[in-house]
Amino acid sequence: MRGVSSTWLAVAAAAVLAAACRKSAGQAPLETFVPGEFRTPKNVVIKPPDASNRDWRILVLQEKPRQKKNPHWKTIPIAESGVLEMPEGSHYKCIYNPVAFRPWSNEHVNAVERWELLRSVRCSNDNWATYSEVIHVVTISGNGDSVVPAIDQTQLSLHEIISGHPVDIAVVLRAD
């Protein structure tokens, strides 16, 4: 009998531990904007060039079956995060986060050679217990002269069954 009660105690402890380790569902992982900056070892602050302060665009497109309402690109400032409007009946919830800055210093660590601007789109169909994510990256030279997207746009493809019919949705993100 003693072995049975200690086994139940171990199972109960494991269940509590598993529940504590599980990510809390229900809360969309929206991030807050952090302005880009780079600090040299001499504590000199370098801000990203003006070319980094450009709007981005996002589009939710129902590819199959074709949606009745024409989709439109939504313009989003670099500091904005938000929730996307999904097709009627969709189980997915999608969000976009603000741009994150990643500076690459020169070999002397006294200047920025290039800035990478990263922006993500996340979608979940289980109330944010899990999610899929795509990240679009744009590279800007340290002085802002050249802007080079790794690719023109990034797409997150979603597939689900709505009212018994297969539906394909594309969430497309691009920098202007």
C-alpha positions in Angstrom: 0.0 0.0 0.0 2.9 2.3 0.8 4.3 1.8 -2.7 1.0 2.7 -4.3 0.6 6.0 -2.4 4.2 7.1 -3.1 3.6 6.3 -6.8 0.4 8.4 -6.8 2.4 11.2 -5.1 5.1 11.0 -7.7 2.5 11.1 -10.5 0.7 14.1 -8.9 4.1 15.9 -8.5 4.9 15.2 -12.2 1.5 16.5 -13.3 2.0 19.8 -11.3 5.5 20.2 -12.7 4.3 19.5 -16.3 1.5 22.1 -15.9 4.0 24.6 -14.6 6.4 24.1 -17.5 3.7 24.4 -20.1 3.4 27.8 -21.8 0.2 29.6 -20.8 -2.2 29.5 -23.7 -4.5 32.3 -24.6 -2.1 35.2 -24.7 -0.8 36.3 -28.1 3.0 36.8 -28.0 2.9 40.4 -28.9 6.3 42.2 -28.5 7.0 45.8 -27.6 9.1 48.1 -29.8 12.7 48.7 -28.9 14.4 51.4 -30.9 17.6 50.3 -32.6 20.9 51.3 -31.2 24.5 50.1 -30.9 26.9 50.9 -28.1 30.6 50.8 -28.7 33.0 49.7 -26.0 33.6 53.5 -25.4 29.9 53.9 -24.7 29.2 55.8 -27.9 25.6 55.3 -29.1 25.0 54.7 -32.8 21.4 54.9 -34.0 20.2 53.2 -37.2 20.0 55.4 -40.4 16.8 57.1 -41.4 16.4 54.5 -44.2 15.3 52.1 -41.4 12.3 54.1 -40.5 10.2 52.9 -43.5 6.7 51.4 -43.4 6.1 47.7 -44.0 3.1 46.1 -45.6 1.2 42.9 -44.7 -1.5 41.0 -46.6 -3.9 38.2 -45.6 -4.9 36.3 -48.8 -7.3 33.4 -49.0 -5.9 31.5 -52.0 -8.3 28.6 -52.1 -11.1 29.0 -52.6 -10.7 32.5 -53.9 -12.2 35.0 -51.5 -15.0 37.2 -52.6 -13.7 40.5 -51.1 -10.5 41.9 -52.7 -7.6 41.7 -50.3 -5.7 44.9 -49.6 -2.2 45.5 -48.3 -2.1 47.0 -44.8 0.6 49.5 -44.1 2.3 49.1 -40.7 4.8 51.5 -39.1 8.0 49.9 -37.8 7.0 50.3 -34.1 3.5 48.8 -34.4 2.4 45.4 -33.4 -1.2 44.1 -33.9 -3.7 41.4 -34.7 -4.6 40.5 -38.3 -8.1 40.0 -39.5 -8.5 36.4 -40.7 -11.1 35.0 -43.1 -14.5 34.3 -41.6 -14.6 30.9 -39.9 -10.8 30.5 -39.6 -9.5 28.9 -36.5 -6.2 30.8 -36.9 -5.2 33.9 -35.1 -2.3 35.9 -36.5 -0.2 38.8 -35.2 2.7 40.9 -36.4 5.4 42.3 -34.2 7.4 45.5 -34.5 10.7 45.6 -36.3 13.7 44.4 -34.3 17.1 45.8 -35.0 20.3 43.7 -35.2 23.5 45.8 -35.7 26.7 44.3 -37.2 29.8 46.2 -36.1 33.1 46.5 -37.9 36.1 44.6 -36.7 37.2 47.5 -34.4 33.7 47.6 -32.8 33.6 51.4 -33.3 31.0 51.6 -36.1 28.1 49.7 -37.6 28.7 48.1 -41.0 25.1 47.1 -41.5 21.8 46.9 -39.8 19.4 43.9 -40.1 15.8 44.8 -39.6 13.7 41.7 -38.7 9.9 41.6 -38.5 7.8 38.5 -37.6 4.4 37.2 -38.3 3.0 34.5 -36.0 -0.1 32.4 -36.4 -1.8 29.9 -34.0 -4.9 27.7 -34.2 -4.7 26.4 -30.6 -5.1 29.7 -28.7 -1.3 30.4 -28.6 -0.2 27.1 -27.0 1.9 26.8 -30.1 2.4 28.9 -33.2 4.1 29.1 -36.6 6.4 32.1 -37.3 8.1 33.6 -40.3 10.7 36.4 -40.1 11.4 38.9 -42.9 14.9 40.4 -42.9 16.0 43.6 -44.6 19.7 44.6 -44.5 20.6 48.3 -44.5 24.2 49.6 -44.9 25.6 51.4 -41.8 25.2 54.8 -43.4 21.8 54.0 -44.9 22.9 54.3 -48.6 21.7 50.8 -49.6 18.7 48.8 -48.6 18.8 45.1 -49.5 16.0 42.7 -48.7 17.2 39.1 -48.6 14.0 38.4 -50.6 11.2 40.7 -51.6 8.6 39.2 -49.3 8.0 36.4 -46.8 5.0 34.2 -46.7 3.4 32.1 -44.0 1.1 29.5 -45.6 -1.8 28.1 -43.6 -4.2 25.2 -44.4 -7.4 24.4 -42.6 -10.9 23.0 -43.0 -13.6 25.6 -42.7 -17.3 24.4 -42.9 -16.1 21.1 -44.3 -14.0 22.7 -47.2 -10.2 22.9 -47.5 -9.0 26.5 -47.3 -5.5 27.8 -48.0 -4.5 31.2 -46.6 -1.3 33.1 -47.2 0.0 35.8 -44.8 2.5 37.9 -46.7 5.0 40.4 -45.2 7.2 42.9 -47.0 9.2 46.1 -46.3 8.5 49.1 -48.5 
